[in-house]
Amino acid sequence: MSNTIEVYFDVGSPASYLAWTQLPALADRNDAGINWKPMLLGGVFKATGNQSPGTIPAKGHYTRVDLARFAKQYGVPFESNPYFPINTLQLMRGATGYLESPRFQEYLNAIFTAIWVDKKNLNDPDVVSEVLTNAGFDPSEVLALSNKPAVKEQLKQTTEEAVSRGVFGAPTCFVANEMFFGQDRLDWVEKALR
């Protein structure tokens, strides 16, 4: 039995969003902690030769239907984003910068909601700025944080760490050294915690 869930994720992944909506309650009911690990999914895809299901029309269609099923089962809002895929480099640097901050979950809430509920185009810096402002963040402070060399390096290292552990997509959870890929494996994550 382990009492920590390590979660490699990217805000541009709809499955990461769905897992994010469920993991805190799952951890609470199992007296477990969560070690959030922001990574750059594009970097993982490049390193592993994987690609988004959306690049294959039939698989992309099925995945959108399946994600909507899970959102309904979880009782959470979810919308396919018409601007997908979104370049998440700056967004994930922001997540990395806020990782040790009390505002980390506020940041994730703002970004995940903008992409997967409100269908915002977060490829547009002006839209990102508006989303951050509406969530009570100063966009210039977020940008400055995101551009710190230590933050850039940490995101790079976490992405490389993910690949070295066998991660090929998001979200990927580890309980002890057992890997579970996808938000549809949360039942297995919970069993591993027990």
C-alpha positions as CSV (number, residue, x, y, z in Angstrom):
1,M,0.0,0.0,0.0
2,S,1.2,3.5,-0.9
3,N,-0.3,6.8,0.3
4,T,0.8,9.0,-2.6
5,I,-0.4,9.4,-6.2
6,E,2.1,10.9,-8.6
7,V,0.2,12.5,-11.5
8,Y,1.9,13.5,-14.7
9,F,-0.5,15.8,-16.6
10,D,-0.8,18.6,-19.2
11,V,-3.7,21.1,-19.3
12,G,-4.1,20.5,-23.0
13,S,-5.2,16.9,-22.4
14,P,-9.0,16.5,-21.8
15,A,-8.4,13.3,-20.0
16,S,-6.0,15.2,-17.6
17,Y,-8.9,17.6,-17.0
18,L,-11.3,14.8,-16.1
19,A,-8.7,13.1,-13.9
20,W,-8.1,16.4,-12.1
21,T,-11.8,16.7,-11.3
22,Q,-11.7,13.3,-9.6
23,L,-8.3,12.8,-8.0
24,P,-8.7,15.0,-4.9
25,A,-11.8,13.2,-3.7
26,L,-10.2,9.8,-4.5
27,A,-7.1,10.8,-2.6
28,D,-9.2,12.1,0.4
29,R,-11.2,8.9,0.7
30,N,-8.0,6.8,0.7
31,D,-6.0,9.1,3.1
32,A,-3.5,9.7,0.2
33,G,-1.6,12.7,-1.0
34,I,-1.2,13.8,-4.6
35,N,2.2,14.8,-6.1
36,W,1.2,16.8,-9.2
37,K,3.8,16.6,-12.0
38,P,3.3,19.2,-14.7
39,M,4.9,17.9,-18.0
40,L,4.8,19.0,-21.6
41,L,2.7,16.4,-23.4
42,G,4.1,17.5,-26.8
43,G,7.6,16.7,-25.5
44,V,6.5,13.3,-24.4
45,F,4.8,12.6,-27.7
46,K,8.0,13.7,-29.6
47,A,10.2,11.5,-27.3
48,T,8.0,8.4,-27.5
49,G,6.6,8.6,-31.1
50,N,3.1,8.8,-29.7
51,Q,0.5,11.3,-31.0
52,S,-2.9,12.7,-30.0
53,P,-5.9,10.5,-30.7
54,G,-7.3,13.6,-32.4
55,T,-4.9,13.1,-35.3
56,I,-6.7,9.9,-36.3
57,P,-10.3,10.9,-37.3
58,A,-12.1,7.7,-36.2
59,K,-10.2,7.5,-33.0
60,G,-10.6,11.2,-32.3
61,H,-14.4,11.0,-32.8
62,Y,-14.6,8.0,-30.4
63,T,-12.4,9.7,-27.9
64,R,-14.6,12.8,-27.8
65,V,-17.7,10.6,-27.3
66,D,-15.9,8.6,-24.6
67,L,-14.7,11.7,-22.7
68,A,-18.2,13.0,-22.7
69,R,-19.5,9.7,-21.2
70,F,-16.9,10.0,-18.4
71,A,-17.8,13.6,-17.7
72,K,-21.5,12.6,-17.4
73,Q,-20.5,9.7,-15.1
74,Y,-18.4,12.1,-13.0
75,G,-21.0,14.8,-13.0
76,V,-18.7,17.5,-14.3
77,P,-19.0,19.9,-17.2
78,F,-17.0,19.1,-20.3
79,E,-16.9,20.5,-23.8
80,S,-14.7,19.6,-26.7
81,N,-12.5,22.6,-27.5
82,P,-12.8,23.8,-31.1
83,Y,-9.2,25.2,-30.9
84,F,-7.7,21.9,-30.0
85,P,-4.8,21.2,-30.0
86,I,-3.6,24.1,-27.8
87,N,0.1,24.9,-27.5
88,T,0.5,24.5,-23.8
89,L,4.2,25.4,-23.3
90,Q,3.5,28.7,-21.5
91,L,0.5,27.3,-19.7
92,M,2.5,24.4,-18.3
93,R,5.4,26.6,-17.4
94,G,2.8,28.6,-15.4
95,A,1.6,25.4,-13.7
96,T,5.2,24.5,-12.9
97,G,5.8,28.0,-11.5
98,Y,2.8,27.7,-9.2
99,L,3.4,24.1,-8.2
100,E,4.6,24.9,-4.7
101,S,2.2,27.9,-4.3
102,P,-1.1,27.9,-2.5
103,R,-2.6,29.2,-5.8
104,F,-1.6,26.1,-7.8
105,Q,-5.1,24.6,-7.8
106,E,-6.6,28.1,-8.5
107,Y,-4.3,28.3,-11.5
108,L,-5.3,24.8,-12.7
109,N,-9.0,25.6,-12.2
110,A,-8.7,28.7,-14.3
111,I,-6.8,27.1,-17.2
112,F,-8.7,23.7,-17.2
113,T,-12.1,25.5,-17.1
114,A,-11.1,27.9,-19.8
115,I,-10.1,25.1,-22.1
116,W,-12.5,22.2,-21.3
117,V,-15.6,24.0,-20.1
118,D,-15.6,27.4,-21.6
119,K,-14.0,26.4,-24.9
120,K,-11.6,29.3,-24.9
121,N,-8.8,29.7,-27.5
122,L,-5.8,29.6,-25.2
123,N,-3.5,29.7,-28.2
124,D,-4.3,33.4,-28.1
125,P,-2.2,35.3,-25.5
126,D,-4.9,38.0,-25.2
127,V,-7.5,35.3,-24.3
128,V,-5.0,33.8,-21.8
129,S,-4.5,37.2,-20.2
130,E,-8.3,37.7,-19.9
131,V,-8.7,34.2,-18.3
132,L,-6.0,34.9,-15.8
133,T,-7.3,38.3,-15.0
134,N,-10.8,37.0,-14.4
135,A,-9.3,34.4,-12.1
136,G,-7.5,37.0,-10.0
137,F,-4.1,36.5,-11.4
138,D,-1.8,39.3,-12.8
139,P,-1.0,38.1,-16.3
140,S,2.4,40.0,-16.3
141,E,3.3,38.2,-13.1
142,V,2.3,34.8,-14.5
143,L,4.4,35.5,-17.6
144,A,7.4,36.6,-15.6
145,L,7.1,33.4,-13.5
146,S,6.7,31.3,-16.6
147,N,9.9,32.7,-18.1
148,K,12.2,32.1,-15.1
149,P,15.0,29.8,-16.2
150,A,14.5,27.6,-13.1
151,V,10.8,27.1,-14.1
152,K,11.7,26.3,-17.7
153,E,14.3,23.8,-16.5
154,Q,11.9,22.2,-14.0
155,L,9.3,21.6,-16.7
156,K,11.9,20.1,-19.0
157,Q,13.3,17.9,-16.3
158,T,9.8,16.6,-15.3
159,T,9.0,15.9,-18.9
160,E,12.2,13.9,-19.3
161,E,11.6,12.1,-16.0
162,A,8.1,11.1,-17.2
163,V,9.6,9.7,-20.4
164,S,12.2,7.8,-18.5
165,R,9.5,6.2,-16.3
166,G,7.6,5.0,-19.4
167,V,5.0,7.7,-19.7
168,F,3.6,8.1,-23.2
169,G,0.5,10.2,-22.6
170,A,-1.6,12.2,-20.1
171,P,-2.7,11.7,-17.5
172,T,-0.4,9.1,-16.1
173,C,-0.5,8.1,-12.5
174,F,1.9,6.2,-10.4
175,V,1.2,4.5,-7.1
176,A,4.5,3.3,-5.8
177,N,6.1,2.2,-9.0
178,E,2.9,0.9,-10.7
179,M,1.8,3.0,-13.7
180,F,-1.8,3.7,-14.7
181,F,-2.4,5.6,-18.0
182,G,-5.6,7.6,-18.6
183,Q,-8.4,9.0,-16.5
184,D,-10.3,5.8,-17.2
185,R,-7.9,3.9,-14.9
186,L,-8.7,5.8,-11.7
187,D,-10.5,2.7,-10.3
188,W,-7.1,0.9,-10.6
189,V,-5.3,3.8,-9.0
190,E,-7.7,3.5,-6.0
191,K,-7.2,-0.2,-5.7
192,A,-3.5,0.3,-5.7
193,L,-3.8,2.7,-2.8
194,R,-5.7,0.1,-0.8
